[in-house]
Amino acid sequence: MSIKRLVWITILGVLFIAAVIGVMLITSYIRRDNDVITLPEVPTPTEPAEASEPDALDRIEITQENIQAVVSTMSRPDVYSRSVMIETFWENGQAAYSISADTAHGMTSLRIIQPDGAEKRIIVTDDKLYIWYGGDRYPFIASAEDAGDAHRTADEWQMLITYEDILKLEKNAIVRAGYTEFGGEDCIFIEYRSPLLGYLRECYVSIEFGLIVGAQEYDETGALIYRMTVSESIEGETDPTAFTLPDGTDLLQ
């Protein structure tokens, strides 16, 4: 075989091999480009379920006609303590009484800081009244059968407007009634004319505690003459020393 022919055969062989390699590369590229690669599906974040709104408090409408019936269904806790401020106003003057009240087992204990700063202690039970002042060694004791102060209720000692005041009203004395907020609490309120002098009174009864938590009274000129506010109410707790007499007798024992 001539050298010239051998050269051509070699050249053709190289070209053939190059062509085969080129075709393989192109095919591989096309397949890689067209193949679809399926990635794991990324889960779509689930929107958190909206917290269900509590149902609106199902309340009956409060009116002048039914306010007394509503108040008659409310009751005070058996055991509770609270802080009360009583203020009285008159022309060019006022007085304030700070009261810590504890109620348990049918008894009410009052620690009253009077306008002059003196501390007065009162415990009212079903059949006894105990009164003493800071520094006294023994209390004054009266029986429920005695006349005078022995007949005053714990509410009266606190100078409170009470449920009973509301329940005794004539219908035509009630000016307005409904729902409102007072001191951060949901309350029912009533405005009425006092039976004796016709002064305008406003009372607020806590829906949660069933206690009167605020009251005002205005005279015939519209001037504020009385205000009662409760700064704290604690159900189920009392001061451990509230029912202890100055001689050490514990009325809860």
Secondary structure as a PSIPRED ss2 file (coil, helix, strand):
# PSIPRED VFORMAT (PSIPRED V4.0)

   1 M C   1.000  0.000  0.000
   2 S C   1.000  0.000  0.000
   3 I H   0.000  1.000  0.000
   4 K H   0.000  1.000  0.000
   5 R H   0.000  1.000  0.000
   6 L H   0.000  1.000  0.000
   7 V H   0.000  1.000  0.000
   8 W H   0.000  1.000  0.000
   9 I H   0.000  1.000  0.000
  10 T H   0.000  1.000  0.000
  11 I H   0.000  1.000  0.000
  12 L H   0.000  1.000  0.000
  13 G H   0.000  1.000  0.000
  14 V H   0.000  1.000  0.000
  15 L H   0.000  1.000  0.000
  16 F H   0.000  1.000  0.000
  17 I H   0.000  1.000  0.000
  18 A H   0.000  1.000  0.000
  19 A H   0.000  1.000  0.000
  20 V H   0.000  1.000  0.000
  21 I H   0.000  1.000  0.000
  22 G H   0.000  1.000  0.000
  23 V H   0.000  1.000  0.000
  24 M H   0.000  1.000  0.000
  25 L H   0.000  1.000  0.000
  26 I H   0.000  1.000  0.000
  27 T H   0.000  1.000  0.000
  28 S H   0.000  1.000  0.000
  29 Y H   0.000  1.000  0.000
  30 I H   0.000  1.000  0.000
  31 R H   0.000  1.000  0.000
  32 R H   0.000  1.000  0.000
  33 D H   0.000  1.000  0.000
  34 N H   0.000  1.000  0.000
  35 D C   1.000  0.000  0.000
  36 V C   1.000  0.000  0.000
  37 I C   1.000  0.000  0.000
  38 T C   1.000  0.000  0.000
  39 L C   1.000  0.000  0.000
  40 P C   1.000  0.000  0.000
  41 E C   1.000  0.000  0.000
  42 V C   1.000  0.000  0.000
  43 P C   1.000  0.000  0.000
  44 T C   1.000  0.000  0.000
  45 P C   1.000  0.000  0.000
  46 T C   1.000  0.000  0.000
  47 E C   1.000  0.000  0.000
  48 P C   1.000  0.000  0.000
  49 A C   1.000  0.000  0.000
  50 E C   1.000  0.000  0.000
  51 A C   1.000  0.000  0.000
  52 S C   1.000  0.000  0.000
  53 E C   1.000  0.000  0.000
  54 P C   1.000  0.000  0.000
  55 D C   1.000  0.000  0.000
  56 A C   1.000  0.000  0.000
  57 L C   1.000  0.000  0.000
  58 D C   1.000  0.000  0.000
  59 R C   1.000  0.000  0.000
  60 I C   1.000  0.000  0.000
  61 E C   1.000  0.000  0.000
  62 I C   1.000  0.000  0.000
  63 T C   1.000  0.000  0.000
  64 Q C   1.000  0.000  0.000
  65 E C   1.000  0.000  0.000
  66 N C   1.000  0.000  0.000
  67 I H   0.000  1.000  0.000
  68 Q H   0.000  1.000  0.000
  69 A H   0.000  1.000  0.000
  70 V H   0.000  1.000  0.000
  71 V H   0.000  1.000  0.000
  72 S H   0.000  1.000  0.000
  73 T H   0.000  1.000  0.000
  74 M C   1.000  0.000  0.000
  75 S C   1.000  0.000  0.000
  76 R C   1.000  0.000  0.000
  77 P C   1.000  0.000  0.000
  78 D C   1.000  0.000  0.000
  79 V C   1.000  0.000  0.000
  80 Y E   0.000  0.000  1.000
  81 S E   0.000  0.000  1.000
  82 R E   0.000  0.000  1.000
  83 S E   0.000  0.000  1.000
  84 V E   0.000  0.000  1.000
  85 M E   0.000  0.000  1.000
  86 I E   0.000  0.000  1.000
  87 E E   0.000  0.000  1.000
  88 T E   0.000  0.000  1.000
  89 F E   0.000  0.000  1.000
  90 W E   0.000  0.000  1.000
  91 E C   1.000  0.000  0.000
  92 N C   1.000  0.000  0.000
  93 G E   0.000  0.000  1.000
  94 Q E   0.000  0.000  1.000
  95 A E   0.000  0.000  1.000
  96 A E   0.000  0.000  1.000
  97 Y E   0.000  0.000  1.000
  98 S E   0.000  0.000  1.000
  99 I E   0.000  0.000  1.000
 100 S E   0.000  0.000  1.000
 101 A E   0.000  0.000  1.000
 102 D E   0.000  0.000  1.000
 103 T E   0.000  0.000  1.000
 104 A E   0.000  0.000  1.000
 105 H C   1.000  0.000  0.000
 106 G C   1.000  0.000  0.000
 107 M E   0.000  0.000  1.000
 108 T E   0.000  0.000  1.000
 109 S E   0.000  0.000  1.000
 110 L E   0.000  0.000  1.000
 111 R E   0.000  0.000  1.000
 112 I E   0.000  0.000  1.000
 113 I E   0.000  0.000  1.000
 114 Q C   1.000  0.000  0.000
 115 P C   1.000  0.000  0.000
 116 D C   1.000  0.000  0.000
 117 G C   1.000  0.000  0.000
 118 A C   1.000  0.000  0.000
 119 E E   0.000  0.000  1.000
 120 K E   0.000  0.000  1.000
 121 R E   0.000  0.000  1.000
 122 I E   0.000  0.000  1.000
 123 I E   0.000  0.000  1.000
 124 V E   0.000  0.000  1.000
 125 T C   1.000  0.000  0.000
 126 D C   1.000  0.000  0.000
 127 D C   1.000  0.000  0.000
 128 K E   0.000  0.000  1.000
 129 L E   0.000  0.000  1.000
 130 Y E   0.000  0.000  1.000
 131 I E   0.000  0.000  1.000
 132 W E   0.000  0.000  1.000
 133 Y E   0.000  0.000  1.000
 134 G C   1.000  0.000  0.000
 135 G C   1.000  0.000  0.000
 136 D C   1.000  0.000  0.000
 137 R C   1.000  0.000  0.000
 138 Y C   1.000  0.000  0.000
 139 P C   1.000  0.000  0.000
 140 F E   0.000  0.000  1.000
 141 I E   0.000  0.000  1.000
 142 A E   0.000  0.000  1.000
 143 S E   0.000  0.000  1.000
 144 A C   1.000  0.000  0.000
 145 E C   1.000  0.000  0.000
 146 D C   1.000  0.000  0.000
 147 A C   1.000  0.000  0.000
 148 G H   0.000  1.000  0.000
 149 D H   0.000  1.000  0.000
 150 A H   0.000  1.000  0.000
 151 H H   0.000  1.000  0.000
 152 R C   1.000  0.000  0.000
 153 T C   1.000  0.000  0.000
 154 A H   0.000  1.000  0.000
 155 D H   0.000  1.000  0.000
 156 E H   0.000  1.000  0.000
 157 W H   0.000  1.000  0.000
 158 Q C   1.000  0.000  0.000
 159 M C   1.000  0.000  0.000
 160 L C   1.000  0.000  0.000
 161 I C   1.000  0.000  0.000
 162 T C   1.000  0.000  0.000
 163 Y H   0.000  1.000  0.000
 164 E H   0.000  1.000  0.000
 165 D H   0.000  1.000  0.000
 166 I H   0.000  1.000  0.000
 167 L H   0.000  1.000  0.000
 168 K C   1.000  0.000  0.000
 169 L C   1.000  0.000  0.000
 170 E C   1.000  0.000  0.000
 171 K H   0.000  1.000  0.000
 172 N H   0.000  1.000  0.000
 173 A H   0.000  1.000  0.000
 174 I E   0.000  0.000  1.000
 175 V E   0.000  0.000  1.000
 176 R E   0.000  0.000  1.000
 177 A E   0.000  0.000  1.000
 178 G E   0.000  0.000  1.000
 179 Y E   0.000  0.000  1.000
 180 T E   0.000  0.000  1.000
 181 E E   0.000  0.000  1.000
 182 F E   0.000  0.000  1.000
 183 G C   1.000  0.000  0.000
 184 G C   1.000  0.000  0.000
 185 E E   0.000  0.000  1.000
 186 D E   0.000  0.000  1.000
 187 C E   0.000  0.000  1.000
 188 I E   0.000  0.000  1.000
 189 F E   0.000  0.000  1.000
 190 I E   0.000  0.000  1.000
 191 E E   0.000  0.000  1.000
 192 Y E   0.000  0.000  1.000
 193 R E   0.000  0.000  1.000
 194 S C   1.000  0.000  0.000
 195 P C   1.000  0.000  0.000
 196 L C   1.000  0.000  0.000
 197 L C   1.000  0.000  0.000
 198 G C   1.000  0.000  0.000
 199 Y C   1.000  0.000  0.000
 200 L E   0.000  0.000  1.000
 201 R E   0.000  0.000  1.000
 202 E E   0.000  0.000  1.000
 203 C E   0.000  0.000  1.000
 204 Y E   0.000  0.000  1.000
 205 V E   0.000  0.000  1.000
 206 S E   0.000  0.000  1.000
 207 I C   1.000  0.000  0.000
 208 E C   1.000  0.000  0.000
 209 F C   1.000  0.000  0.000
 210 G C   1.000  0.000  0.000
 211 L C   1.000  0.000  0.000
 212 I E   0.000  0.000  1.000
 213 V E   0.000  0.000  1.000
 214 G E   0.000  0.000  1.000
 215 A E   0.000  0.000  1.000
 216 Q E   0.000  0.000  1.000
 217 E E   0.000  0.000  1.000
 218 Y E   0.000  0.000  1.000
 219 D C   1.000  0.000  0.000
 220 E C   1.000  0.000  0.000
 221 T C   1.000  0.000  0.000
 222 G C   1.000  0.000  0.000
 223 A C   1.000  0.000  0.000
 224 L E   0.000  0.000  1.000
 225 I E   0.000  0.000  1.000
 226 Y E   0.000  0.000  1.000
 227 R E   0.000  0.000  1.000
 228 M E   0.000  0.000  1.000
 229 T E   0.000  0.000  1.000
 230 V E   0.000  0.000  1.000
 231 S E   0.000  0.000  1.000
 232 E E   0.000  0.000  1.000
 233 S E   0.000  0.000  1.000
 234 I E   0.000  0.000  1.000
 235 E E   0.000  0.000  1.000
 236 G C   1.000  0.000  0.000
 237 E C   1.000  0.000  0.000
 238 T C   1.000  0.000  0.000
 239 D C   1.000  0.000  0.000
 240 P C   1.000  0.000  0.000
 241 T C   1.000  0.000  0.000
 242 A C   1.000  0.000  0.000
 243 F C   1.000  0.000  0.000
 244 T E   0.000  0.000  1.000
 245 L C   1.000  0.000  0.000
 246 P C   1.000  0.000  0.000
 247 D C   1.000  0.000  0.000
 248 G C   1.000  0.000  0.000
 249 T C   1.000  0.000  0.000
 250 D E   0.000  0.000  1.000
 251 L C   1.000  0.000  0.000
 252 L C   1.000  0.000  0.000
 253 Q C   1.000  0.000  0.000
